[in-house]
Amino acid sequence: MPTQYRPTFQYTSATAPRALPLLGHAPALLHHPYDFVAGLAAHGDLVRLRLGPLDAYVACHPDLVRQLLTEDRTYDKGGLILDKAREVFGNGLATCPAADHRRQRRMLQPAFHRDRLPGYAAMMAEEIAGTTAPWSDGDVIDLPAAMYRLTTAVTARCLFAAHERAGSLPVHACMDAVARGVARRIMLPLPGADRIPTPGNRRFRRARRDLREITRRLIADYRAAGTDHHDLLSVLLSTRDEDGRGLSDNEIHDQVVTFLLAGMETTAATLSWAWTLLAANPPVRERLHTELDTVLDGRPARHEDLPSLPLTGRIVSETLRLHPPAWILSRTVTADTELGGHRVPAGATILYSPYLLHRRADLFPHPGRFDPDRWLTTARPAPGTYTPFGLGARRCIGDTFGTTEAALAIATIASRWTVTPTPHQSVRPHRSSSLSPRPFTATLTRRAR
């Protein structure tokens, strides 16, 4: 658990060293993004980057990140990363400006009301059990791909429960191509790079077009049926604002794509990293097995089991600390202002990185250590220190949905299987906007309780 950081009032500012002519820091961000960003805190609390012809600032101190995330009128959604993400998510909840956010949040909140979570969790449990049912003792699997298939099935079911074969909808391939296309645009923020007719850019445009057609047909089918299927799409179709207006088809499409990527990509990454961390820490894994044997006795986990699985929940929290899926994000400054006592002009891009914050030794003792028990203390993290889901009014609306899915998946799988990554392979993250691991294999061993 992080220490309660005492705010200081002398925040330092600097320009990151070793900028290249013309390109600035873009090559370092492209080729060594995680080490480069994590090392910026050593240079100051607010660090200036040069990315080709563009300038950006990185908020490295938790006090500045808290200010950045809670003053959402001054530091609006936008900047190098969010502007690129809007090519896919449009004006969805995760990317819309502050002027639209309040209306959207109020309209979408019923979809994530706590009373709906048990119903979603029941769908999650069915899909987790069904997706893992074909596994056999001794199977060697591509673990990230398997977790992606699992979260695709869960997300599609919770979104489109009325579709008889929601898990078989061709959203997996579309979202994979879309996510990689967004990542390329974010990690190489040079003007015009996304317009070059490369194979990757063509795949991105084709996948984006196909995804819109899938959602268009689903929306039309649901509108024609006029039935509440107790899923996310039903809520999107039925919700109304204060003036009685519903969401347009384009607005629903943007929200569906936002939920798809958040539900598939981020949770799959969290699960993939969790298995590597557990395999590298056998004492924690043994304690997890003991907890699961005591509570589940070999059956799949259910929503009502989660309060009795505290170690499972702490494993999710600690995995999100070490490997936050949304590891770097941006805001745009709407008016000349000061951040940490340093002038920042209107129009500037401000970046912040949960990955950087979560690996500060002054916030998390022994930050590289996988230690779920750091979350045993009753003290809450100081605002701005632990931010896998953001903070303030723009905190991720589906945070509890995602952590519930991850906990159910870990509990159900670990109660029946020991997942062991193949020795002597390097498990490294993609150079991407989402902290997902590259493909790696693991062996499934059926547990004898």
QUIWO-V933096 format. One record per run of one state. SS is the DSSP state (H for helix, E for strand, C for the rest). FROM is the first residue (numbers start at 1). LEN is the number of residues. If there is no record, write none. Layout:
# QUIWO-V933096
[[SS | FROM | LEN] [SS | FROM | LEN]]
This chain:
# QUIWO-V933096
[[C | 1 | 12] [E | 13 | 3] [C | 16 | 4] [E | 20 | 1] [C | 21 | 3] [E | 24 | 1] [C | 25 | 1] [H | 26 | 6] [C | 32 | 1] [H | 33 | 10] [C | 43 | 3] [E | 46 | 6] [C | 52 | 2] [E | 54 | 6] [C | 60 | 2] [H | 62 | 9] [C | 71 | 4] [E | 75 | 3] [C | 78 | 1] [H | 79 | 11] [C | 90 | 8] [H | 98 | 15] [C | 113 | 1] [H | 114 | 19] [C | 133 | 7] [E | 140 | 3] [H | 143 | 17] [C | 160 | 6] [H | 166 | 3] [C | 169 | 2] [H | 171 | 17] [C | 188 | 5] [H | 193 | 3] [C | 196 | 3] [H | 199 | 27] [C | 226 | 6] [H | 232 | 7] [C | 239 | 10] [H | 249 | 31] [C | 280 | 2] [H | 282 | 14] [C | 296 | 7] [H | 303 | 6] [C | 309 | 1] [H | 310 | 13] [C | 323 | 3] [E | 326 | 1] [C | 327 | 2] [E | 329 | 5] [C | 334 | 3] [E | 337 | 3] [C | 340 | 2] [E | 342 | 3] [C | 345 | 4] [E | 349 | 4] [C | 353 | 1] [H | 354 | 5] [C | 359 | 13] [H | 372 | 4] [C | 376 | 16] [H | 392 | 3] [C | 395 | 4] [H | 399 | 18] [E | 417 | 5] [C | 422 | 7] [E | 429 | 1] [C | 430 | 4] [E | 434 | 1] [C | 435 | 2] [E | 437 | 1] [C | 438 | 3] [E | 441 | 6] [C | 447 | 3]]
